[in-house]
């Protein structure tokens, strides 16, 4: 499955696929996928929807040490996913 920004739906920027080696997919300890969000509200919505669908909290929405706005979840397979909005 490919994902694109709504402003450019033909430009896929993120893919979720089966491993090319045919082995089962697993999550990596210490790995994380971070999605760039346009606004703090988009980060809040990412977190709200993820939690409502069964993800677990890994750090609710808020400003982090680098001054940007993040939210962290772990999906049902154990993958850590973040959304980030750059505050400048």
HTML snippet that shows the backbone in 3Dmol.js (N, CA, C, O; Angstrom):
<script src="https://3Dmol.org/build/3Dmol-min.js"></script>
<div id="view" style="width:600px;height:400px;position:relative"></div>
<script>
const pdb = `
ATOM      1  N   UNK A   1       0.848  -1.159   0.000  1.00  0.00           N
ATOM      2  CA  UNK A   1       0.000   0.000   0.000  1.00  0.00           C
ATOM      3  C   UNK A   1       0.896   1.225   0.000  1.00  0.00           C
ATOM      4  O   UNK A   1       1.912   1.249   0.695  1.00  0.00           O
ATOM      5  N   UNK A   2       0.542   2.214  -0.751  1.00  0.00           N
ATOM      6  CA  UNK A   2       1.292   3.457  -0.789  1.00  0.00           C
ATOM      7  C   UNK A   2       0.468   4.614  -0.269  1.00  0.00           C
ATOM      8  O   UNK A   2      -0.751   4.652  -0.435  1.00  0.00           O
ATOM      9  N   UNK A   3       1.141   5.549   0.357  1.00  0.00           N
ATOM     10  CA  UNK A   3       0.478   6.726   0.913  1.00  0.00           C
ATOM     11  C   UNK A   3       1.080   7.978   0.296  1.00  0.00           C
ATOM     12  O   UNK A   3       2.289   8.064   0.080  1.00  0.00           O
ATOM     13  N   UNK A   4       0.214   8.950   0.017  1.00  0.00           N
ATOM     14  CA  UNK A   4       0.635  10.227  -0.538  1.00  0.00           C
ATOM     15  C   UNK A   4      -0.086  11.345   0.199  1.00  0.00           C
ATOM     16  O   UNK A   4      -1.125  11.120   0.820  1.00  0.00           O
ATOM     17  N   UNK A   5       0.463  12.540   0.130  1.00  0.00           N
ATOM     18  CA  UNK A   5      -0.187  13.699   0.719  1.00  0.00           C
ATOM     19  C   UNK A   5      -1.416  14.045  -0.117  1.00  0.00           C
ATOM     20  O   UNK A   5      -1.405  13.890  -1.338  1.00  0.00           O
ATOM     21  N   UNK A   6      -2.461  14.508   0.532  1.00  0.00           N
ATOM     22  CA  UNK A   6      -3.703  14.815  -0.185  1.00  0.00           C
ATOM     23  C   UNK A   6      -3.520  15.906  -1.237  1.00  0.00           C
ATOM     24  O   UNK A   6      -4.286  15.973  -2.199  1.00  0.00           O
ATOM     25  N   UNK A   7      -2.507  16.766  -1.061  1.00  0.00           N
ATOM     26  CA  UNK A   7      -2.283  17.821  -2.052  1.00  0.00           C
ATOM     27  C   UNK A   7      -1.599  17.306  -3.314  1.00  0.00           C
ATOM     28  O   UNK A   7      -1.567  18.003  -4.328  1.00  0.00           O
ATOM     29  N   UNK A   8      -1.048  16.084  -3.262  1.00  0.00           N
ATOM     30  CA  UNK A   8      -0.364  15.494  -4.415  1.00  0.00           C
ATOM     31  C   UNK A   8      -0.569  13.982  -4.389  1.00  0.00           C
ATOM     32  O   UNK A   8       0.384  13.231  -4.184  1.00  0.00           O
ATOM     33  N   UNK A   9      -1.812  13.530  -4.595  1.00  0.00           N
ATOM     34  CA  UNK A   9      -2.138  12.120  -4.397  1.00  0.00           C
ATOM     35  C   UNK A   9      -1.428  11.148  -5.341  1.00  0.00           C
ATOM     36  O   UNK A   9      -1.408   9.946  -5.077  1.00  0.00           O
ATOM     37  N   UNK A  10      -0.850  11.640  -6.426  1.00  0.00           N
ATOM     38  CA  UNK A  10      -0.141  10.746  -7.346  1.00  0.00           C
ATOM     39  C   UNK A  10       1.333  10.568  -6.966  1.00  0.00           C
ATOM     40  O   UNK A  10       2.033   9.768  -7.586  1.00  0.00           O
ATOM     41  N   UNK A  11       1.804  11.293  -5.968  1.00  0.00           N
ATOM     42  CA  UNK A  11       3.206  11.212  -5.545  1.00  0.00           C
ATOM     43  C   UNK A  11       3.291  10.416  -4.237  1.00  0.00           C
ATOM     44  O   UNK A  11       3.254  10.988  -3.148  1.00  0.00           O
ATOM     45  N   UNK A  12       3.403   9.112  -4.360  1.00  0.00           N
ATOM     46  CA  UNK A  12       3.486   8.251  -3.183  1.00  0.00           C
ATOM     47  C   UNK A  12       4.828   8.467  -2.508  1.00  0.00           C
ATOM     48  O   UNK A  12       5.874   8.430  -3.155  1.00  0.00           O
ATOM     49  N   UNK A  13       4.789   8.695  -1.189  1.00  0.00           N
ATOM     50  CA  UNK A  13       6.006   8.962  -0.444  1.00  0.00           C
ATOM     51  C   UNK A  13       6.289   7.941   0.646  1.00  0.00           C
ATOM     52  O   UNK A  13       7.366   7.953   1.242  1.00  0.00           O
ATOM     53  N   UNK A  14       5.344   7.066   0.911  1.00  0.00           N
ATOM     54  CA  UNK A  14       5.515   6.084   1.980  1.00  0.00           C
ATOM     55  C   UNK A  14       4.812   4.801   1.574  1.00  0.00           C
ATOM     56  O   UNK A  14       3.648   4.819   1.175  1.00  0.00           O
ATOM     57  N   UNK A  15       5.518   3.701   1.675  1.00  0.00           N
ATOM     58  CA  UNK A  15       4.964   2.409   1.294  1.00  0.00           C
ATOM     59  C   UNK A  15       4.964   1.451   2.484  1.00  0.00           C
ATOM     60  O   UNK A  15       5.862   1.483   3.326  1.00  0.00           O
ATOM     61  N   UNK A  16       3.956   0.614   2.536  1.00  0.00           N
ATOM     62  CA  UNK A  16       3.919  -0.528   3.443  1.00  0.00           C
ATOM     63  C   UNK A  16       3.767  -1.749   2.551  1.00  0.00           C
ATOM     64  O   UNK A  16       2.775  -1.885   1.834  1.00  0.00           O
ATOM     65  N   UNK A  17       4.774  -2.653   2.599  1.00  0.00           N
ATOM     66  CA  UNK A  17       4.776  -3.807   1.701  1.00  0.00           C
ATOM     67  C   UNK A  17       5.202  -5.061   2.453  1.00  0.00           C
ATOM     68  O   UNK A  17       5.635  -5.000   3.604  1.00  0.00           O
ATOM     69  N   UNK A  18       5.072  -6.176   1.789  1.00  0.00           N
ATOM     70  CA  UNK A  18       5.600  -7.441   2.307  1.00  0.00           C
ATOM     71  C   UNK A  18       7.110  -7.452   2.078  1.00  0.00           C
ATOM     72  O   UNK A  18       7.578  -6.904   1.080  1.00  0.00           O
ATOM     73  N   UNK A  19       7.881  -8.063   2.979  1.00  0.00           N
ATOM     74  CA  UNK A  19       9.330  -8.147   2.766  1.00  0.00           C
ATOM     75  C   UNK A  19       9.659  -8.844   1.444  1.00  0.00           C
ATOM     76  O   UNK A  19       9.042  -9.853   1.101  1.00  0.00           O
ATOM     77  N   UNK A  20      10.618  -8.314   0.713  1.00  0.00           N
ATOM     78  CA  UNK A  20      10.975  -8.879  -0.588  1.00  0.00           C
ATOM     79  C   UNK A  20      11.664 -10.233  -0.462  1.00  0.00           C
ATOM     80  O   UNK A  20      11.711 -10.992  -1.430  1.00  0.00           O
ATOM     81  N   UNK A  21      12.202 -10.549   0.725  1.00  0.00           N
ATOM     82  CA  UNK A  21      12.881 -11.834   0.889  1.00  0.00           C
ATOM     83  C   UNK A  21      11.927 -12.980   1.212  1.00  0.00           C
ATOM     84  O   UNK A  21      12.359 -14.124   1.360  1.00  0.00           O
ATOM     85  N   UNK A  22      10.632 -12.680   1.322  1.00  0.00           N
ATOM     86  CA  UNK A  22       9.642 -13.711   1.579  1.00  0.00           C
ATOM     87  C   UNK A  22       9.523 -14.128   3.034  1.00  0.00           C
ATOM     88  O   UNK A  22       8.661 -14.937   3.376  1.00  0.00           O
ATOM     89  N   UNK A  23      10.372 -13.591   3.894  1.00  0.00           N
ATOM     90  CA  UNK A  23      10.310 -13.904   5.325  1.00  0.00           C
ATOM     91  C   UNK A  23       9.192 -13.112   5.989  1.00  0.00           C
ATOM     92  O   UNK A  23       8.757 -12.095   5.451  1.00  0.00           O
ATOM     93  N   UNK A  24       8.717 -13.565   7.158  1.00  0.00           N
ATOM     94  CA  UNK A  24       7.668 -12.821   7.860  1.00  0.00           C
ATOM     95  C   UNK A  24       8.144 -11.417   8.245  1.00  0.00           C
ATOM     96  O   UNK A  24       9.310 -11.210   8.582  1.00  0.00           O
ATOM     97  N   UNK A  25       7.234 -10.479   8.189  1.00  0.00           N
ATOM     98  CA  UNK A  25       7.547  -9.119   8.620  1.00  0.00           C
ATOM     99  C   UNK A  25       7.623  -9.086  10.141  1.00  0.00           C
ATOM    100  O   UNK A  25       6.820  -9.724  10.822  1.00  0.00           O
ATOM    101  N   UNK A  26       8.578  -8.350  10.666  1.00  0.00           N
ATOM    102  CA  UNK A  26       8.714  -8.154  12.113  1.00  0.00           C
ATOM    103  C   UNK A  26       9.035  -6.692  12.367  1.00  0.00           C
ATOM    104  O   UNK A  26       9.464  -5.973  11.465  1.00  0.00           O
ATOM    105  N   UNK A  27       8.827  -6.269  13.579  1.00  0.00           N
ATOM    106  CA  UNK A  27       9.208  -4.904  13.933  1.00  0.00           C
ATOM    107  C   UNK A  27      10.638  -4.917  14.450  1.00  0.00           C
ATOM    108  O   UNK A  27      11.105  -5.920  14.990  1.00  0.00           O
ATOM    109  N   UNK A  28      11.305  -3.832  14.284  1.00  0.00           N
ATOM    110  CA  UNK A  28      12.694  -3.739  14.711  1.00  0.00           C
ATOM    111  C   UNK A  28      12.802  -3.036  16.047  1.00  0.00           C
ATOM    112  O   UNK A  28      12.205  -1.979  16.252  1.00  0.00           O
ATOM    113  N   UNK A  29      13.557  -3.618  16.947  1.00  0.00           N
ATOM    114  CA  UNK A  29      13.814  -2.953  18.213  1.00  0.00           C
ATOM    115  C   UNK A  29      14.689  -1.736  17.946  1.00  0.00           C
ATOM    116  O   UNK A  29      15.761  -1.856  17.353  1.00  0.00           O
ATOM    117  N   UNK A  30      14.238  -0.574  18.379  1.00  0.00           N
ATOM    118  CA  UNK A  30      14.995   0.648  18.146  1.00  0.00           C
ATOM    119  C   UNK A  30      14.674   1.331  16.834  1.00  0.00           C
ATOM    120  O   UNK A  30      15.242   2.384  16.541  1.00  0.00           O
ATOM    121  N   UNK A  31      13.780   0.766  16.033  1.00  0.00           N
ATOM    122  CA  UNK A  31      13.412   1.427  14.783  1.00  0.00           C
ATOM    123  C   UNK A  31      12.118   2.203  14.971  1.00  0.00           C
ATOM    124  O   UNK A  31      11.306   1.886  15.841  1.00  0.00           O
ATOM    125  N   UNK A  32      11.943   3.206  14.156  1.00  0.00           N
ATOM    126  CA  UNK A  32      10.762   4.052  14.246  1.00  0.00           C
ATOM    127  C   UNK A  32      10.514   4.686  12.893  1.00  0.00           C
ATOM    128  O   UNK A  32      11.452   5.047  12.182  1.00  0.00           O
ATOM    129  N   UNK A  33       9.264   4.817  12.547  1.00  0.00           N
ATOM    130  CA  UNK A  33       8.867   5.563  11.364  1.00  0.00           C
ATOM    131  C   UNK A  33       8.277   6.879  11.838  1.00  0.00           C
ATOM    132  O   UNK A  33       7.420   6.895  12.720  1.00  0.00           O
ATOM    133  N   UNK A  34       8.730   7.979  11.259  1.00  0.00           N
ATOM    134  CA  UNK A  34       8.202   9.294  11.615  1.00  0.00           C
ATOM    135  C   UNK A  34       7.562   9.917  10.385  1.00  0.00           C
ATOM    136  O   UNK A  34       8.179   9.999   9.323  1.00  0.00           O
ATOM    137  N   UNK A  35       6.332  10.349  10.540  1.00  0.00           N
ATOM    138  CA  UNK A  35       5.584  10.996   9.468  1.00  0.00           C
ATOM    139  C   UNK A  35       5.564  12.496   9.724  1.00  0.00           C
ATOM    140  O   UNK A  35       5.274  12.928  10.840  1.00  0.00           O
ATOM    141  N   UNK A  36       5.867  13.292   8.711  1.00  0.00           N
ATOM    142  CA  UNK A  36       5.856  14.739   8.843  1.00  0.00           C
ATOM    143  C   UNK A  36       4.436  15.257   8.653  1.00  0.00           C
ATOM    144  O   UNK A  36       3.780  14.963   7.654  1.00  0.00           O
ATOM    145  N   UNK A  37       3.980  16.024   9.620  1.00  0.00           N
ATOM    146  CA  UNK A  37       2.630  16.591   9.586  1.00  0.00           C
ATOM    147  C   UNK A  37       2.723  18.101   9.347  1.00  0.00           C
ATOM    148  O   UNK A  37       3.689  18.745   9.755  1.00  0.00           O
ATOM    149  N   UNK A  38       1.721  18.646   8.690  1.00  0.00           N
ATOM    150  CA  UNK A  38       1.715  20.079   8.384  1.00  0.00           C
ATOM    151  C   UNK A  38       1.458  20.957   9.606  1.00  0.00           C
ATOM    152  O   UNK A  38       1.944  22.086   9.683  1.00  0.00           O
ATOM    153  N   UNK A  39       0.679  20.423  10.573  1.00  0.00           N
ATOM    154  CA  UNK A  39       0.268  21.235  11.717  1.00  0.00           C
ATOM    155  C   UNK A  39       0.270  20.414  13.000  1.00  0.00           C
ATOM    156  O   UNK A  39       0.293  19.184  12.973  1.00  0.00           O
ATOM    157  N   UNK A  40       0.246  21.127  14.127  1.00  0.00           N
ATOM    158  CA  UNK A  40       0.094  20.461  15.427  1.00  0.00           C
ATOM    159  C   UNK A  40      -1.228  19.695  15.474  1.00  0.00           C
ATOM    160  O   UNK A  40      -1.306  18.605  16.042  1.00  0.00           O
ATOM    161  N   UNK A  41      -2.260  20.275  14.875  1.00  0.00           N
ATOM    162  CA  UNK A  41      -3.568  19.620  14.881  1.00  0.00           C
ATOM    163  C   UNK A  41      -3.532  18.294  14.139  1.00  0.00           C
ATOM    164  O   UNK A  41      -4.217  17.348  14.529  1.00  0.00           O
ATOM    165  N   UNK A  42      -2.746  18.215  13.081  1.00  0.00           N
ATOM    166  CA  UNK A  42      -2.608  16.954  12.346  1.00  0.00           C
ATOM    167  C   UNK A  42      -1.903  15.905  13.207  1.00  0.00           C
ATOM    168  O   UNK A  42      -2.251  14.726  13.153  1.00  0.00           O
ATOM    169  N   UNK A  43      -0.918  16.325  13.996  1.00  0.00           N
ATOM    170  CA  UNK A  43      -0.252  15.405  14.930  1.00  0.00           C
ATOM    171  C   UNK A  43      -1.254  14.918  15.968  1.00  0.00           C
ATOM    172  O   UNK A  43      -1.305  13.728  16.276  1.00  0.00           O
ATOM    173  N   UNK A  44      -2.049  15.835  16.505  1.00  0.00           N
ATOM    174  CA  UNK A  44      -3.073  15.458  17.485  1.00  0.00           C
ATOM    175  C   UNK A  44      -4.056  14.447  16.896  1.00  0.00           C
ATOM    176  O   UNK A  44      -4.423  13.476  17.558  1.00  0.00           O
ATOM    177  N   UNK A  45      -4.478  14.672  15.660  1.00  0.00           N
ATOM    178  CA  UNK A  45      -5.427  13.781  14.995  1.00  0.00           C
ATOM    179  C   UNK A  45      -4.799  12.408  14.755  1.00  0.00           C
ATOM    180  O   UNK A  45      -5.451  11.387  14.978  1.00  0.00           O
ATOM    181  N   UNK A  46      -3.536  12.370  14.302  1.00  0.00           N
ATOM    182  CA  UNK A  46      -2.810  11.113  14.134  1.00  0.00           C
ATOM    183  C   UNK A  46      -2.851  10.309  15.430  1.00  0.00           C
ATOM    184  O   UNK A  46      -3.193   9.127  15.426  1.00  0.00           O
ATOM    185  N   UNK A  47      -2.505  10.952  16.522  1.00  0.00           N
ATOM    186  CA  UNK A  47      -2.455  10.280  17.818  1.00  0.00           C
ATOM    187  C   UNK A  47      -3.852   9.796  18.235  1.00  0.00           C
ATOM    188  O   UNK A  47      -4.018   8.652  18.660  1.00  0.00           O
ATOM    189  N   UNK A  48      -4.845  10.669  18.111  1.00  0.00           N
ATOM    190  CA  UNK A  48      -6.220  10.336  18.495  1.00  0.00           C
ATOM    191  C   UNK A  48      -6.745   9.125  17.715  1.00  0.00           C
ATOM    192  O   UNK A  48      -7.316   8.206  18.304  1.00  0.00           O
ATOM    193  N   UNK A  49      -6.555   9.125  16.414  1.00  0.00           N
ATOM    194  CA  UNK A  49      -7.049   8.026  15.577  1.00  0.00           C
ATOM    195  C   UNK A  49      -6.286   6.740  15.886  1.00  0.00           C
ATOM    196  O   UNK A  49      -6.889   5.674  16.009  1.00  0.00           O
ATOM    197  N   UNK A  50      -4.963   6.839  16.012  1.00  0.00           N
ATOM    198  CA  UNK A  50      -4.161   5.641  16.299  1.00  0.00           C
ATOM    199  C   UNK A  50      -4.592   4.997  17.612  1.00  0.00           C
ATOM    200  O   UNK A  50      -4.789   3.783  17.669  1.00  0.00           O
ATOM    201  N   UNK A  51      -4.738   5.791  18.659  1.00  0.00           N
ATOM    202  CA  UNK A  51      -5.147   5.255  19.963  1.00  0.00           C
ATOM    203  C   UNK A  51      -6.553   4.656  19.876  1.00  0.00           C
ATOM    204  O   UNK A  51      -6.815   3.606  20.464  1.00  0.00           O
ATOM    205  N   UNK A  52      -7.455   5.316  19.147  1.00  0.00           N
ATOM    206  CA  UNK A  52      -8.831   4.807  19.032  1.00  0.00           C
ATOM    207  C   UNK A  52      -8.891   3.481  18.284  1.00  0.00           C
ATOM    208  O   UNK A  52      -9.841   2.717  18.450  1.00  0.00           O
ATOM    209  N   UNK A  53      -7.870   3.201  17.453  1.00  0.00           N
ATOM    210  CA  UNK A  53      -7.828   1.953  16.680  1.00  0.00           C
ATOM    211  C   UNK A  53      -7.016   0.864  17.370  1.00  0.00           C
ATOM    212  O   UNK A  53      -6.814  -0.207  16.798  1.00  0.00           O
ATOM    213  N   UNK A  54      -6.545   1.119  18.594  1.00  0.00           N
ATOM    214  CA  UNK A  54      -5.869   0.084  19.365  1.00  0.00           C
ATOM    215  C   UNK A  54      -4.381   0.251  19.552  1.00  0.00           C
ATOM    216  O   UNK A  54      -3.750  -0.591  20.190  1.00  0.00           O
ATOM    217  N   UNK A  55      -3.794   1.316  19.014  1.00  0.00           N
ATOM    218  CA  UNK A  55      -2.370   1.569  19.248  1.00  0.00           C
ATOM    219  C   UNK A  55      -2.159   1.893  20.722  1.00  0.00           C
ATOM    220  O   UNK A  55      -3.096   2.275  21.422  1.00  0.00           O
ATOM    221  N   UNK A  56      -0.929   1.739  21.184  1.00  0.00           N
ATOM    222  CA  UNK A  56      -0.609   2.090  22.570  1.00  0.00           C
ATOM    223  C   UNK A  56       0.222   3.369  22.596  1.00  0.00           C
ATOM    224  O   UNK A  56       0.972   3.668  21.666  1.00  0.00           O
ATOM    225  N   UNK A  57       0.068   4.099  23.671  1.00  0.00           N
ATOM    226  CA  UNK A  57       0.764   5.363  23.850  1.00  0.00           C
ATOM    227  C   UNK A  57       2.256   5.139  24.064  1.00  0.00           C
ATOM    228  O   UNK A  57       2.658   4.330  24.900  1.00  0.00           O
ATOM    229  N   UNK A  58       3.068   5.860  23.305  1.00  0.00           N
ATOM    230  CA  UNK A  58       4.518   5.856  23.492  1.00  0.00           C
ATOM    231  C   UNK A  58       5.019   7.275  23.740  1.00  0.00           C
ATOM    232  O   UNK A  58       6.226   7.518  23.746  1.00  0.00           O
ATOM    233  N   UNK A  59       4.097   8.205  23.943  1.00  0.00           N
ATOM    234  CA  UNK A  59       4.426   9.610  24.187  1.00  0.00           C
ATOM    235  C   UNK A  59       3.407  10.498  23.513  1.00  0.00           C
ATOM    236  O   UNK A  59       3.472  10.721  22.304  1.00  0.00           O
ATOM    237  N   UNK A  60       2.466  11.007  24.288  1.00  0.00           N
ATOM    238  CA  UNK A  60       1.383  11.813  23.743  1.00  0.00           C
ATOM    239  C   UNK A  60       1.866  13.096  23.087  1.00  0.00           C
ATOM    240  O   UNK A  60       3.032  13.465  23.219  1.00  0.00           O
ATOM    241  N   UNK A  61       0.971  13.776  22.379  1.00  0.00           N
ATOM    242  CA  UNK A  61       1.332  14.989  21.658  1.00  0.00           C
ATOM    243  C   UNK A  61       1.949  16.043  22.560  1.00  0.00           C
ATOM    244  O   UNK A  61       1.482  16.287  23.673  1.00  0.00           O
ATOM    245  N   UNK A  62       3.018  16.666  22.051  1.00  0.00           N
ATOM    246  CA  UNK A  62       3.655  17.739  22.796  1.00  0.00           C
ATOM    247  C   UNK A  62       4.963  18.159  22.161  1.00  0.00           C
ATOM    248  O   UNK A  62       5.478  17.502  21.257  1.00  0.00           O
ATOM    249  N   UNK A  63       5.493  19.277  22.657  1.00  0.00           N
ATOM    250  CA  UNK A  63       6.772  19.798  22.194  1.00  0.00           C
ATOM    251  C   UNK A  63       7.887  18.985  22.849  1.00  0.00           C
ATOM    252  O   UNK A  63       7.843  18.715  24.049  1.00  0.00           O
ATOM    253  N   UNK A  64       8.881  18.600  22.060  1.00  0.00           N
ATOM    254  CA  UNK A  64      10.017  17.823  22.551  1.00  0.00           C
ATOM    255  C   UNK A  64      11.280  18.684  22.588  1.00  0.00           C
ATOM    256  O   UNK A  64      11.245  19.871  22.261  1.00  0.00           O
ATOM    257  N   UNK A  65      12.378  18.079  22.985  1.00  0.00           N
ATOM    258  CA  UNK A  65      13.640  18.805  23.207  1.00  0.00           C
ATOM    259  C   UNK A  65      14.097  19.621  22.006  1.00  0.00           C
ATOM    260  O   UNK A  65      14.716  20.671  22.174  1.00  0.00           O
ATOM    261  N   UNK A  66      13.803  19.157  20.806  1.00  0.00           N
ATOM    262  CA  UNK A  66      14.253  19.895  19.620  1.00  0.00           C
ATOM    263  C   UNK A  66      13.342  21.068  19.260  1.00  0.00           C
ATOM    264  O   UNK A  66      13.582  21.764  18.273  1.00  0.00           O
ATOM    265  N   UNK A  67      12.282  21.289  20.073  1.00  0.00           N
ATOM    266  CA  UNK A  67      11.375  22.407  19.846  1.00  0.00           C
ATOM    267  C   UNK A  67      10.246  22.125  18.887  1.00  0.00           C
ATOM    268  O   UNK A  67       9.441  23.014  18.610  1.00  0.00           O
ATOM    269  N   UNK A  68      10.160  20.902  18.367  1.00  0.00           N
ATOM    270  CA  UNK A  68       9.084  20.528  17.453  1.00  0.00           C
ATOM    271  C   UNK A  68       8.022  19.722  18.187  1.00  0.00           C
ATOM    272  O   UNK A  68       8.236  19.271  19.313  1.00  0.00           O
ATOM    273  N   UNK A  69       6.884  19.549  17.544  1.00  0.00           N
ATOM    274  CA  UNK A  69       5.704  18.929  18.142  1.00  0.00           C
ATOM    275  C   UNK A  69       5.567  17.501  17.631  1.00  0.00           C
ATOM    276  O   UNK A  69       5.481  17.273  16.425  1.00  0.00           O
ATOM    277  N   UNK A  70       5.547  16.537  18.552  1.00  0.00           N
ATOM    278  CA  UNK A  70       5.514  15.118  18.212  1.00  0.00           C
ATOM    279  C   UNK A  70       4.402  14.391  18.962  1.00  0.00           C
ATOM    280  O   UNK A  70       3.889  14.871  19.973  1.00  0.00           O
ATOM    281  N   UNK A  71       4.047  13.225  18.439  1.00  0.00           N
ATOM    282  CA  UNK A  71       3.253  12.225  19.161  1.00  0.00           C
ATOM    283  C   UNK A  71       3.788  10.865  18.738  1.00  0.00           C
ATOM    284  O   UNK A  71       4.159  10.660  17.582  1.00  0.00           O
ATOM    285  N   UNK A  72       3.822   9.933  19.698  1.00  0.00           N
ATOM    286  CA  UNK A  72       4.378   8.601  19.457  1.00  0.00           C
ATOM    287  C   UNK A  72       3.370   7.530  19.844  1.00  0.00           C
ATOM    288  O   UNK A  72       2.725   7.617  20.889  1.00  0.00           O
ATOM    289  N   UNK A  73       3.243   6.515  18.988  1.00  0.00           N
ATOM    290  CA  UNK A  73       2.385   5.360  19.291  1.00  0.00           C
ATOM    291  C   UNK A  73       3.123   4.092  18.898  1.00  0.00           C
ATOM    292  O   UNK A  73       4.099   4.122  18.148  1.00  0.00           O
ATOM    293  N   UNK A  74       2.632   2.980  19.423  1.00  0.00           N
ATOM    294  CA  UNK A  74       3.099   1.672  18.972  1.00  0.00           C
ATOM    295  C   UNK A  74       1.882   0.972  18.393  1.00  0.00           C
ATOM    296  O   UNK A  74       0.868   0.826  19.076  1.00  0.00           O
ATOM    297  N   UNK A  75       1.971   0.535  17.133  1.00  0.00           N
ATOM    298  CA  UNK A  75       0.821  -0.083  16.476  1.00  0.00           C
ATOM    299  C   UNK A  75       0.582  -1.498  16.993  1.00  0.00           C
ATOM    300  O   UNK A  75       1.319  -1.986  17.850  1.00  0.00           O
ATOM    301  N   UNK A  76      -0.438  -2.143  16.474  1.00  0.00           N
ATOM    302  CA  UNK A  76      -0.841  -3.466  16.964  1.00  0.00           C
ATOM    303  C   UNK A  76       0.212  -4.537  16.723  1.00  0.00           C
ATOM    304  O   UNK A  76       0.185  -5.581  17.375  1.00  0.00           O
ATOM    305  N   UNK A  77       1.144  -4.300  15.796  1.00  0.00           N
ATOM    306  CA  UNK A  77       2.227  -5.242  15.533  1.00  0.00           C
ATOM    307  C   UNK A  77       3.492  -4.900  16.313  1.00  0.00           C
ATOM    308  O   UNK A  77       4.485  -5.622  16.221  1.00  0.00           O
ATOM    309  N   UNK A  78       3.473  -3.815  17.076  1.00  0.00           N
ATOM    310  CA  UNK A  78       4.621  -3.426  17.872  1.00  0.00           C
ATOM    311  C   UNK A  78       5.526  -2.395  17.229  1.00  0.00           C
ATOM    312  O   UNK A  78       6.561  -2.049  17.799  1.00  0.00           O
ATOM    313  N   UNK A  79       5.164  -1.892  16.052  1.00  0.00           N
ATOM    314  CA  UNK A  79       5.969  -0.875  15.380  1.00  0.00           C
ATOM    315  C   UNK A  79       5.783   0.482  16.047  1.00  0.00           C
ATOM    316  O   UNK A  79       4.657   0.878  16.351  1.00  0.00           O
ATOM    317  N   UNK A  80       6.884   1.195  16.275  1.00  0.00           N
ATOM    318  CA  UNK A  80       6.801   2.535  16.838  1.00  0.00           C
ATOM    319  C   UNK A  80       6.678   3.535  15.701  1.00  0.00           C
ATOM    320  O   UNK A  80       7.489   3.549  14.776  1.00  0.00           O
ATOM    321  N   UNK A  81       5.652   4.370  15.785  1.00  0.00           N
ATOM    322  CA  UNK A  81       5.366   5.367  14.749  1.00  0.00           C
ATOM    323  C   UNK A  81       5.180   6.727  15.405  1.00  0.00           C
ATOM    324  O   UNK A  81       4.532   6.845  16.445  1.00  0.00           O
ATOM    325  N   UNK A  82       5.746   7.731  14.796  1.00  0.00           N
ATOM    326  CA  UNK A  82       5.620   9.095  15.306  1.00  0.00           C
ATOM    327  C   UNK A  82       5.065  10.003  14.225  1.00  0.00           C
ATOM    328  O   UNK A  82       5.214   9.744  13.030  1.00  0.00           O
ATOM    329  N   UNK A  83       4.423  11.069  14.669  1.00  0.00           N
ATOM    330  CA  UNK A  83       4.057  12.175  13.778  1.00  0.00           C
ATOM    331  C   UNK A  83       4.759  13.405  14.324  1.00  0.00           C
ATOM    332  O   UNK A  83       4.842  13.596  15.538  1.00  0.00           O
ATOM    333  N   UNK A  84       5.270  14.249  13.412  1.00  0.00           N
ATOM    334  CA  UNK A  84       6.061  15.420  13.798  1.00  0.00           C
ATOM    335  C   UNK A  84       5.584  16.633  13.011  1.00  0.00           C
ATOM    336  O   UNK A  84       5.381  16.565  11.799  1.00  0.00           O
ATOM    337  N   UNK A  85       5.410  17.738  13.720  1.00  0.00           N
ATOM    338  CA  UNK A  85       5.144  19.015  13.078  1.00  0.00           C
ATOM    339  C   UNK A  85       6.291  19.954  13.443  1.00  0.00           C
ATOM    340  O   UNK A  85       6.614  20.121  14.619  1.00  0.00           O
ATOM    341  N   UNK A  86       6.896  20.558  12.445  1.00  0.00           N
ATOM    342  CA  UNK A  86       8.023  21.456  12.663  1.00  0.00           C
ATOM    343  C   UNK A  86       7.474  22.832  13.077  1.00  0.00           C
ATOM    344  O   UNK A  86       6.694  23.450  12.351  1.00  0.00           O
ATOM    345  N   UNK A  87       7.894  23.283  14.236  1.00  0.00           N
ATOM    346  CA  UNK A  87       7.438  24.575  14.764  1.00  0.00           C
ATOM    347  C   UNK A  87       8.542  25.606  14.571  1.00  0.00           C
ATOM    348  O   UNK A  87       9.500  25.662  15.342  1.00  0.00           O
ATOM    349  N   UNK A  88       8.395  26.410  13.541  1.00  0.00           N
ATOM    350  CA  UNK A  88       9.395  27.462  13.308  1.00  0.00           C
ATOM    351  C   UNK A  88       8.744  28.749  12.954  1.00  0.00           C
ATOM    352  O   UNK A  88       9.429  29.745  12.724  1.00  0.00           O
TER     353      UNK A  88
END
`;
const viewer = $3Dmol.createViewer("view");
viewer.addModel(pdb, "pdb");
viewer.setStyle({}, {cartoon: {color: "spectrum"}});
viewer.zoomTo();
viewer.render();
</script>
